[in-house]
Amino acid sequence: MATDEKEKTMSFELPKLAYAYDALEPYIDARTMEIHHSKHHAAYTNNLNAALDKHPEIKGKTIEQILADLTKVPDDIRTAVRNHGGGYFNHNVFWSTMGPKSGGEPKGPLSDAIQSAFGTFAAFKEKLSAAAVSQFGSGWAWLSVKDGALVVSSTPNQDSPVSQGMTPILTIDVWEHAYYLKYQNRRPEYIENWWHTINWNEATRRFEAAK
């Protein structure tokens, strides 16, 4: 295999969505989805690969392995990898845990774990929504597994819970580009509607893998 072909196979690729850009309407509009995925997520992917091209020794690691210990990333690209690697990974979780004809409440082991950690699904929903609404500026709200237990947290910019020793299973993007075309400054309304898009099957799969 030629060197350039080998490097290409070791680069991160923008994932294809499992659904059409208009599949989440009326909750998330098609134009926002198209720009968000094909422009913003693509840019994070390209910029991550450009940074890693400077240090080929890092290639071959998963994005989770890279983000789990940023101190092992060379100084000259660490900020770029933190920002663009986080953006790449965070969006991967975001897209995969949404889908058409979704929402409602989880069943099975994830439902049991949510009730154990938060008391009720309603209490969990309130806590995750509050984390998303109250995130100052751009960022994310997360449901993750840490030390075997479910936790709700938020991160600024493109920081990832992976860098904090957590395994994320569900996330909501509260960067303005995720909702501004449809909702403008009405972040709480966007968050309330996002609950109708959750792919609980994928969230459950992630939860069981994290255990």
BAFI-3210 file (N, C-alpha, C; in Angstrom, 3 decimals, decimal comma, padded with zeros to 6 digits):
// residues 211
n [1|2|3|4|5|6|7|8|9|10|11|12|13|14|15|16|17|18|19|20|21|22|23|24|25|26|27|28|29|30|31|32|33|34|35|36|37|38|39|40|41|42|43|44|45|46|47|48|49|50|51|52|53|54|55|56|57|58|59|60|61|62|63|64|65|66|67|68|69|70|71|72|73|74|75|76|77|78|79|80|81|82|83|84|85|86|87|88|89|90|91|92|93|94|95|96|97|98|99|100|101|102|103|104|105|106|107|108|109|110|111|112|113|114|115|116|117|118|119|120|121|122|123|124|125|126|127|128|129|130|131|132|133|134|135|136|137|138|139|140|141|142|143|144|145|146|147|148|149|150|151|152|153|154|155|156|157|158|159|160|161|162|163|164|165|166|167|168|169|170|171|172|173|174|175|176|177|178|179|180|181|182|183|184|185|186|187|188|189|190|191|192|193|194|195|196|197|198|199|200|201|202|203|204|205|206|207|208|209|210|211]
n.u [000,846|000,564|002,154|000,565|-001,977|-002,146|-002,052|-004,378|-006,347|-006,090|-007,043|-009,583|-013,032|-015,854|-018,852|-021,576|-024,972|-027,600|-030,061|-032,236|-031,670|-034,026|-035,388|-035,805|-037,605|-040,689|-038,979|-036,182|-034,948|-034,473|-032,602|-030,910|-029,863|-028,477|-026,494|-025,207|-024,185|-022,841|-021,189|-020,232|-019,578|-018,051|-015,926|-014,697|-013,810|-012,005|-010,121|-009,163|-007,874|-005,915|-004,346|-003,401|-001,906|000,529|001,759|002,244|002,576|000,544|-001,626|-003,860|-004,788|-007,922|-010,460|-011,478|-009,424|-007,468|-008,634|-008,954|-006,599|-005,209|-002,782|-000,864|-000,799|001,112|002,477|002,261|000,009|-001,992|-004,109|-005,580|-006,336|-007,826|-009,974|-010,950|-010,881|-012,555|-014,870|-015,323|-015,766|-017,859|-020,005|-020,383|-021,531|-023,828|-025,307|-025,789|-027,373|-029,807|-032,869|-035,472|-038,979|-038,737|-037,854|-039,839|-039,570|-036,803|-036,381|-035,955|-032,610|-031,374|-033,444|-033,925|-031,493|-031,523|-033,685|-032,611|-030,454|-031,521|-034,054|-036,637|-037,756|-038,695|-037,391|-034,761|-034,940|-035,501|-033,102|-031,086|-032,004|-031,826|-029,063|-028,349|-029,706|-028,545|-025,873|-023,320|-022,841|-021,388|-021,604|-022,168|-024,559|-024,645|-025,338|-023,681|-021,579|-019,855|-017,526|-019,233|-021,738|-024,555|-024,256|-025,025|-023,785|-022,134|-020,283|-018,001|-017,619|-015,931|-015,171|-014,904|-016,589|-015,099|-012,492|-012,584|-012,710|-015,104|-017,760|-019,634|-023,115|-025,290|-026,167|-026,732|-026,424|-025,653|-024,555|-025,025|-025,274|-026,580|-029,257|-030,154|-031,246|-033,901|-034,878|-033,783|-033,029|-034,235|-033,392|-034,352|-036,773|-035,900|-034,437|-036,468|-037,911|-035,980|-036,028|-037,889|-036,525|-034,750|-032,864|-033,379|-032,650|-030,027|-028,783|-029,127|-027,604|-025,047|-024,888|-024,905|-022,556|-020,749|-020,815]
n.v [-001,198|002,176|005,027|007,370|006,318|004,648|006,516|007,850|005,937|005,892|008,228|010,273|010,111|011,925|010,912|009,243|010,161|008,290|008,821|011,015|014,547|015,933|014,345|014,712|016,678|018,020|019,023|019,498|021,372|020,762|022,361|023,356|020,905|020,075|022,093|021,942|019,317|018,890|021,080|022,269|019,924|018,610|020,401|020,250|017,618|017,699|019,570|018,267|016,055|017,445|018,468|016,090|015,094|016,260|014,806|011,821|009,592|009,439|008,598|005,904|005,452|005,410|007,975|008,232|007,164|009,092|011,451|010,702|011,063|013,806|014,863|013,351|014,133|015,899|019,130|021,179|020,623|020,138|021,846|022,151|019,500|018,994|020,791|020,311|017,544|016,964|018,195|016,583|014,011|014,531|015,307|012,927|011,307|012,791|012,783|010,018|009,316|010,346|010,284|009,611|009,324|008,866|009,387|009,659|007,390|005,515|001,912|-001,109|-001,939|000,621|002,334|001,394|002,064|004,849|005,468|004,528|006,249|008,842|008,879|009,313|009,204|011,691|013,395|013,018|014,018|016,696|017,432|017,017|018,722|021,170|021,342|021,717|024,094|025,926|025,996|028,149|030,164|028,478|024,886|021,649|019,279|016,348|012,836|010,459|007,606|007,016|005,477|003,290|004,368|006,436|009,792|013,268|015,966|018,972|020,483|022,997|024,650|022,524|020,554|017,268|014,673|012,370|013,100|013,533|011,164|009,847|007,956|008,857|008,580|009,850|012,976|016,540|019,114|022,414|024,525|027,527|027,167|024,797|025,195|027,794|028,803|027,951|028,358|030,678|032,683|030,989|028,808|027,014|026,072|024,678|022,660|021,319|020,287|018,658|016,323|014,741|013,515|011,593|008,679|006,000|003,348|003,342|004,844|003,100|000,944|002,084|002,530|-000,094|-001,040|000,580|-000,352]
n.w [000,000|-000,846|000,711|000,918|000,574|002,771|004,871|004,341|004,942|007,631|008,521|010,049|009,234|008,021|009,340|007,733|007,963|009,505|008,650|006,766|006,103|006,606|008,339|011,048|011,374|012,724|014,642|014,495|011,929|008,377|006,983|008,998|009,897|007,600|007,210|009,669|009,766|007,210|006,951|009,518|011,132|009,254|008,987|011,519|011,348|009,161|010,112|012,371|011,188|009,760|011,825|013,004|010,938|011,257|013,149|012,636|014,252|016,037|014,664|014,042|016,538|018,278|018,333|020,876|022,439|022,007|023,049|025,668|027,065|026,836|027,499|026,339|023,776|021,414|022,227|020,267|018,763|020,537|021,438|019,073|018,610|020,899|020,516|017,816|017,645|019,778|018,774|016,538|017,732|019,602|017,972|016,582|018,557|019,055|016,561|016,267|018,400|017,898|015,972|013,511|014,328|017,064|020,522|023,537|026,284|027,642|027,732|029,660|030,759|030,736|031,429|034,029|035,230|035,040|036,721|039,097|039,450|039,359|040,407|039,083|035,639|034,853|036,639|035,814|033,175|033,705|034,966|033,012|031,002|032,349|032,654|030,004|029,295|031,043|030,353|029,815|027,039|024,219|023,995|025,501|026,812|028,813|029,227|030,917|031,689|034,617|036,588|036,714|037,204|036,285|035,222|034,992|033,144|031,966|029,289|028,165|024,972|022,719|024,461|025,838|027,698|027,724|028,145|030,796|032,041|031,643|030,027|027,457|026,717|025,719|024,300|024,056|021,804|022,351|021,012|019,170|016,413|016,200|016,494|015,845|013,406|013,360|015,980|016,985|019,703|021,473|023,253|025,369|024,228|021,971|023,276|024,671|022,506|021,393|022,889|021,644|019,648|020,466|020,105|021,704|021,591|020,577|022,576|024,710|023,803|023,889|026,612|027,666|026,548|027,826|030,407]
ca.u [000,000|001,328|002,097|-000,579|-003,183|-002,160|-002,413|-005,788|-007,187|-005,935|-007,643|-010,972|-013,957|-017,166|-019,797|-022,854|-026,109|-028,463|-031,378|-032,171|-031,588|-035,357|-036,053|-036,099|-038,634|-040,554|-038,214|-034,952|-035,229|-033,550|-031,511|-029,974|-029,184|-027,548|-025,352|-024,540|-023,442|-021,968|-020,258|-019,584|-018,942|-017,009|-014,773|-013,998|-013,145|-010,858|-009,113|-008,555|-006,936|-004,784|-003,488|-002,762|-000,931|001,826|002,329|001,696|002,663|-000,729|-002,620|-004,079|-005,563|-009,299|-010,635|-011,662|-008,097|-006,770|-009,256|-008,894|-005,391|-004,682|-001,394|000,006|-000,812|002,185|002,066|001,956|-001,309|-002,921|-005,320|-006,351|-006,930|-008,871|-011,129|-011,500|-011,144|-013,785|-015,983|-015,555|-016,353|-019,127|-021,053|-020,670|-022,491|-025,063|-026,086|-026,176|-028,374|-031,063|-033,441|-036,895|-039,959|-038,040|-038,329|-040,456|-038,698|-036,085|-036,872|-034,928|-031,549|-031,115|-034,544|-033,684|-030,344|-031,957|-034,489|-031,721|-029,569|-032,206|-035,358|-037,652|-037,362|-039,010|-036,306|-033,603|-035,191|-035,351|-031,701|-030,329|-032,464|-031,261|-027,646|-028,259|-030,163|-027,669|-024,511|-023,044|-022,212|-021,448|-021,216|-022,931|-025,023|-024,340|-025,584|-022,497|-021,287|-018,583|-017,387|-020,381|-022,986|-024,969|-024,086|-025,339|-022,776|-022,061|-018,921|-017,961|-016,990|-015,963|-014,619|-015,635|-016,519|-014,068|-011,279|-012,810|-012,852|-016,480|-018,175|-020,923|-024,095|-026,330|-025,756|-027,449|-025,556|-026,264|-023,973|-026,112|-025,481|-027,426|-030,684|-030,498|-032,079|-035,301|-035,293|-033,112|-032,503|-035,139|-032,721|-035,201|-037,746|-035,132|-034,113|-037,705|-038,246|-034,947|-036,405|-038,687|-035,643|-033,757|-032,827|-033,073|-031,982|-028,601|-028,327|-029,050|-026,443|-023,867|-024,888|-024,511|-021,150|-019,966|-020,768]
ca.v [000,000|003,415|005,783|008,278|005,518|004,198|007,640|008,170|004,995|006,126|009,509|010,214|010,451|012,430|009,796|009,465|010,069|007,128|009,346|012,190|015,821|016,398|013,275|015,100|017,725|019,477|019,391|020,106|021,577|020,157|023,270|023,325|019,620|020,036|022,965|021,443|018,106|018,959|022,208|022,353|018,662|018,359|021,253|019,644|016,412|018,095|020,236|017,224|015,316|018,320|018,513|014,794|014,895|016,761|013,800|010,545|008,547|009,381|007,940|004,519|005,479|005,871|009,332|008,100|006,993|010,377|012,411|010,211|011,582|014,851|015,189|012,581|014,774|016,902|020,483|022,066|020,341|019,722|022,673|021,806|018,175|019,146|021,476|019,668|016,151|016,981|018,483|015,391|012,945|014,947|015,244|011,521|010,847|013,566|012,270|008,610|009,153|010,934|009,594|009,865|008,508|008,489|010,080|008,847|007,014|004,257|000,713|-002,063|-001,606|002,053|002,884|001,027|002,831|006,241|005,543|004,327|007,406|010,139|008,733|009,131|009,726|013,123|014,092|012,977|014,945|018,051|017,699|017,143|019,946|022,297|021,412|022,261|025,486|026,778|026,035|029,511|030,162|027,242|023,693|020,401|018,619|014,935|011,719|009,609|006,619|007,208|004,515|002,402|005,063|007,490|011,160|014,368|017,017|019,838|020,876|024,171|024,558|021,147|019,624|016,001|013,915|011,338|013,665|013,574|009,791|009,390|007,371|009,470|007,750|010,709|014,376|017,577|020,191|023,723|025,587|028,201|026,659|023,606|025,507|029,210|029,095|027,684|028,781|031,923|032,662|030,197|027,537|026,068|025,445|023,703|021,533|020,572|019,538|017,651|015,077|013,941|012,950|010,693|007,268|005,321|002,078|003,606|005,238|001,873|000,185|002,739|002,300|-001,466|-001,163|001,294|-001,170]
ca.w [000,000|-000,895|001,963|000,958|000,757|004,161|005,723|004,110|005,661|009,054|008,839|010,478|008,169|008,404|009,237|007,061|008,872|009,281|008,292|005,896|006,818|007,019|009,081|012,426|011,412|012,824|015,832|013,990|010,508|007,421|006,634|010,117|009,868|006,464|007,495|010,867|009,436|006,031|007,077|010,833|011,500|008,258|009,297|012,656|010,857|008,335|010,941|013,199|010,346|009,444|013,004|013,197|009,865|011,724|014,056|012,174|015,273|016,768|013,836|014,416|017,776|018,148|018,852|022,318|023,031|021,937|023,963|027,047|027,712|025,958|027,854|025,456|022,459|021,364|022,595|019,142|018,187|021,591|021,433|017,877|018,803|021,922|019,944|016,620|017,996|020,565|017,873|015,730|018,541|020,198|016,953|016,298|019,565|018,862|015,426|016,408|019,453|017,441|014,830|013,287|015,039|018,288|021,717|024,579|027,391|027,412|028,401|030,024|031,718|030,826|032,224|035,425|035,715|035,190|037,945|040,239|039,618|039,448|041,048|038,050|034,328|034,844|037,342|034,913|032,074|034,241|035,274|031,762|030,347|033,086|032,312|028,647|029,298|031,850|029,828|029,355|025,732|023,444|024,723|025,423|028,032|028,629|030,130|030,778|032,714|035,310|037,698|036,712|037,508|035,363|035,699|034,074|033,204|030,782|028,932|027,290|023,657|022,230|025,439|025,874|028,952|027,614|028,743|032,238|032,511|031,501|028,757|027,138|026,015|025,168|024,408|023,326|021,341|022,571|020,202|018,460|015,051|016,278|016,617|015,716|012,232|013,680|017,307|017,381|021,074|022,317|023,562|026,103|023,325|021,202|024,143|024,916|021,298|021,162|023,554|020,708|018,626|021,061|019,723|022,960|021,307|020,490|023,908|025,506|023,327|024,441|028,054|027,949|026,191|028,844|031,623]
c.u [000,878|001,140|000,869|-001,873|-003,290|-002,581|-003,886|-006,686|-007,121|-006,504|-009,083|-011,875|-015,260|-018,176|-021,048|-023,969|-026,955|-029,866|-031,184|-032,141|-032,949|-036,076|-036,444|-037,096|-039,901|-039,635|-036,884|-035,081|-034,116|-032,365|-030,452|-029,183|-028,131|-026,297|-024,526|-023,645|-022,414|-020,960|-019,503|-018,861|-017,827|-015,752|-013,993|-013,206|-011,880|-009,742|-008,426|-007,516|-005,710|-003,811|-002,722|-001,743|000,472|002,528|001,747|001,725|001,367|-001,774|-002,680|-004,812|-006,999|-009,405|-010,850|-010,314|-007,321|-007,318|-009,121|-007,667|-004,734|-003,249|-000,407|000,023|000,269|001,667|001,582|000,610|-002,362|-004,212|-006,197|-007,040|-008,039|-010,136|-011,760|-011,742|-012,397|-014,994|-016,336|-016,284|-017,736|-020,269|-021,382|-021,701|-023,848|-025,916|-026,622|-027,248|-029,630|-031,585|-034,909|-037,776|-039,365|-038,639|-038,977|-039,481|-037,981|-036,753|-035,689|-033,867|-031,253|-032,205|-034,329|-032,547|-030,701|-032,772|-033,616|-030,895|-030,322|-033,592|-036,453|-037,110|-037,601|-037,911|-035,037|-033,768|-035,000|-033,879|-030,872|-030,727|-031,871|-029,777|-027,448|-028,632|-029,142|-026,224|-024,250|-022,308|-022,358|-021,019|-022,198|-023,456|-025,002|-025,006|-024,441|-022,458|-019,918|-018,555|-018,641|-021,727|-023,292|-024,776|-024,491|-024,280|-022,911|-020,598|-018,978|-017,319|-017,076|-015,275|-015,518|-015,533|-015,462|-012,777|-011,385|-013,053|-014,258|-016,699|-019,552|-021,841|-025,205|-025,886|-026,690|-026,486|-026,264|-025,418|-025,102|-026,339|-026,352|-028,909|-031,095|-031,391|-033,565|-035,744|-034,724|-032,584|-033,337|-034,533|-033,612|-036,221|-037,077|-034,847|-035,347|-038,082|-037,224|-035,306|-037,239|-037,818|-034,711|-033,948|-032,408|-032,418|-030,471|-028,038|-028,190|-027,865|-025,154|-023,756|-024,413|-023,039|-020,257|-019,836|-019,729]
c.v [001,244|004,189|006,673|007,525|005,039|005,315|007,986|007,231|005,216|007,470|009,313|010,715|010,982|011,287|010,194|009,328|008,856|007,536|010,601|013,470|016,300|015,410|013,667|016,251|017,171|019,950|020,054|020,174|021,055|021,061|023,309|022,026|019,577|020,867|022,401|020,251|018,333|020,098|022,172|021,054|018,309|019,171|020,699|018,419|016,762|018,719|019,260|016,461|016,150|018,411|017,207|014,485|015,352|015,759|012,427|009,439|008,409|008,608|006,450|004,396|005,890|007,284|009,294|007,948|008,302|011,343|011,994|010,729|012,589|015,240|014,431|013,130|015,847|018,324|021,306|021,793|020,044|020,537|022,343|020,460|018,233|019,749|020,687|018,180|016,025|017,232|017,287|014,320|013,327|014,868|013,810|010,967|011,505|012,976|010,875|008,400|009,952|010,120|009,918|008,903|007,982|009,227|009,127|008,577|005,709|003,109|-000,138|-001,509|-000,122|002,747|002,611|001,865|004,298|006,399|005,376|005,576|008,689|010,070|008,422|009,634|011,224|013,923|014,119|013,987|016,384|018,392|017,866|018,408|021,171|022,460|022,030|023,737|026,394|026,811|027,420|029,454|028,814|026,046|022,561|020,016|017,123|014,046|010,739|008,571|006,924|006,287|003,665|003,058|006,127|008,855|012,123|015,436|017,909|020,173|022,108|023,839|023,132|020,184|018,396|015,345|012,812|011,812|013,778|012,178|009,238|008,745|007,923|008,531|008,576|012,157|015,287|018,728|021,524|024,856|026,233|027,648|025,402|023,941|026,907|029,516|028,941|028,358|030,130|031,806|031,788|028,806|026,578|025,359|024,379|022,459|020,685|019,730|018,453|016,310|014,177|013,227|011,866|009,251|006,458|003,960|002,267|004,029|004,021|001,022|000,777|002,491|000,889|-001,707|-000,505|000,477|-002,269]
c.w [000,000|000,383|002,028|001,132|002,196|005,085|005,561|004,897|007,164|009,475|009,292|009,352|008,742|008,260|008,456|008,092|008,515|008,864|007,451|006,722|007,315|007,931|010,502|012,512|012,043|013,960|015,482|012,479|009,620|007,107|007,739|010,106|008,767|006,738|008,643|010,530|008,334|006,095|008,413|011,192|010,513|008,548|010,486|012,209|010,080|009,163|011,898|012,396|010,001|010,605|013,176|012,103|010,287|012,631|013,703|013,232|016,071|015,977|014,156|015,730|017,464|018,699|020,365|023,022|023,056|022,981|025,420|027,784|026,778|026,308|026,975|024,030|022,438|021,555|021,405|018,497|019,250|021,582|020,237|018,036|019,850|021,308|018,803|016,836|018,838|019,698|017,007|016,535|019,070|019,193|016,565|017,277|019,331|017,741|015,697|017,457|019,158|016,265|014,679|014,066|016,346|019,484|022,700|025,707|027,070|028,147|028,845|030,954|031,827|031,629|033,702|036,012|035,926|036,469|039,184|040,523|039,937|040,097|040,054|036,720|034,254|035,537|036,503|033,781|032,534|034,473|034,006|031,020|031,020|032,773|030,935|028,612|029,963|031,356|029,230|028,025|025,049|024,284|024,543|026,798|027,780|029,666|029,879|031,881|033,298|036,519|037,841|036,950|036,455|036,004|034,590|034,250|031,985|030,540|028,040|025,956|023,106|023,187|025,541|027,241|028,916|028,267|030,255|032,813|032,443|030,134|028,406|026,380|025,376|025,318|023,621|023,053|021,565|021,988|019,405|017,060|015,037|016,237|016,155|014,514|012,535|014,969|017,749|018,822|022,016|022,593|024,338|025,208|022,468|022,041|024,421|023,705|020,984|021,792|022,647|019,676|019,174|020,585|020,946|022,739|021,246|021,844|024,822|025,100|023,910|025,946|028,380|027,594|027,245|030,120|031,533]
res [m|a|t|d|e|k|e|k|t|m|s|f|e|l|p|k|l|a|y|a|y|d|a|l|e|p|y|i|d|a|r|t|m|e|i|h|h|s|k|h|h|a|a|y|t|n|n|l|n|a|a|l|d|k|h|p|e|i|k|g|k|t|i|e|q|i|l|a|d|l|t|k|v|p|d|d|i|r|t|a|v|r|n|h|g|g|g|y|f|n|h|n|v|f|w|s|t|m|g|p|k|s|g|g|e|p|k|g|p|l|s|d|a|i|q|s|a|f|g|t|f|a|a|f|k|e|k|l|s|a|a|a|v|s|q|f|g|s|g|w|a|w|l|s|v|k|d|g|a|l|v|v|s|s|t|p|n|q|d|s|p|v|s|q|g|m|t|p|i|l|t|i|d|v|w|e|h|a|y|y|l|k|y|q|n|r|r|p|e|y|i|e|n|w|w|h|t|i|n|w|n|e|a|t|r|r|f|e|a|a|k]
***
